[in-house]
Amino acid sequence: MKLKPFGLALAGLAAAALSISALAQKKYDPGATDSEIKIGAIHPFSGPASAYGTIGKAIGAYFDKLNAEGGINGRKIKYIDVDDGYNPAKTVEQARKLVEEDEVLLVFNPLGTPSNTAIQKYMNGKKVPQLFVATGATKWGDPKHFPWTMGWQPTYQGEGHIYAQHILETKPNAKIGVLYQNDDYGKDYLKGFEDGLGDKAKTMIVSKVSYEVTDPTVDSQIVTLKGAGADTFFNITTPKFAAQAIKKAAEIGWKPTQYLNNVSSSVGSVLKPAGFDNSTGIMTTQYLKDPTDPQWANDKGFQDWLAFMKKYLPSGNVSDGFNVYGYNVAQGLAQVLKQCGDNLTRENVMKQAASLDMTLPMLLPGVNVKTSASDFYPIEREQLARFDGKTWVLFGKVYDPSSSK
């Protein structure tokens, strides 16, 4: 049957309406199309914090997995991960390149407190998401002043509070020595720790020494802390220096009660180089399932992660917790992008990132991911753990610093 001209006109109008409707449903900013989502990332594959480069590789492998399974809402991830050598000046250069030349939709999981500090104003000025940054500095949860920047892991100040509380409970007469990186990262941990000790901080902390990321070693600082008579050691360092500090303490016969910041708690990258004997008894906090902990052997989340490592990152070290971190944070971004649907604007990316309420398979039981328009701290709960010479052993309660806000 042939359509009369009037019928043809109606059919044409209907088709046009459908086409306009389809277009109206899809919204894109630079970096997003019908077939692709371009994600930028910045990690230190070289320099003094190169141990963290593992995170970037694990994220890339997870996106390979997603792409092999069809992508997110039918779109493949194009992941552009660049090296800044843990040098803030280089971070600025790389962020500009990702935003202005590569035209990524967002910059994901850039690593380091000084590095992210260097690009925060630029990213917010450009209104490009600086999403799930790989640092626990408290400043990443400030949606009022920096609505385009969001953290991921528990805050350093919250973690510092936990160590302080544990010391007050178990060793109230401790003589504490602190080693910290001389930048926003180290000072943020130190502030949380001192706040947690309260009025007793002035008398309990007998020595505070810092180091620069350009220093070759922290050997002299460890000698200083021992000389100050400290019997408790809070080690606020990145992986290379954490291993050095633990090893040097053992070499000079200093045997304090040791607390190690979570960002350097990897068994494969820190404790093994430091020596398992030297590391026995050290305490840290955890919010991820430790891949060296035998209690997870039959856990489905762990088994899925292990299968992922075998298939998509066979060269990766399965005792390195940074591979768990990368897998975990990549799953967080995948959920955000799924929630975005066909509205892949930068504004909607941040809106969805601020609308999360979920658990992830490699988070510890009792730890969740929850955000809101006024809460840019996705993960806040964590638990103390002690190294027994082979693996981290969890103990005590799950702390929730947010409950005291």
Secondary structure, 3 states (H helix, E strand, C coil): CCCCHHHHHHHHHHHHHHHHHHHHHCEECCCECCCEEEEEEEECCCCCCHHHHHHHHHHHHHHHHHHHCCCECCEEEEEEEEECCCCHHHHHHHHHHHHHHCCCCEEECCECHHHHHHHHHHHHHHCCCEECCECCCHHHCCCCCCCCECCCCCCHHHHHHHHHHHHHHHCCCCCEEEEEECCHHHHHHHHHHHHHHHHHHHHHEEEEEEECCCCCCCHHHHHHHHHCCCCEEEEECCHHHHHHHHHHHHHCCCCCEEEECHHHCCHHHHHHHHCHHHHCCCEEEECECCCCCHHHCCCHHHHHHHHHHHHHCCCCCCCCHHHHHHHHHHHHHHHHHHHHCCEECHHHHHHHHCCCEECCCCECCCCCEECECCECCCCCCEEEEEECCCCEEEEEEEECHHHHC
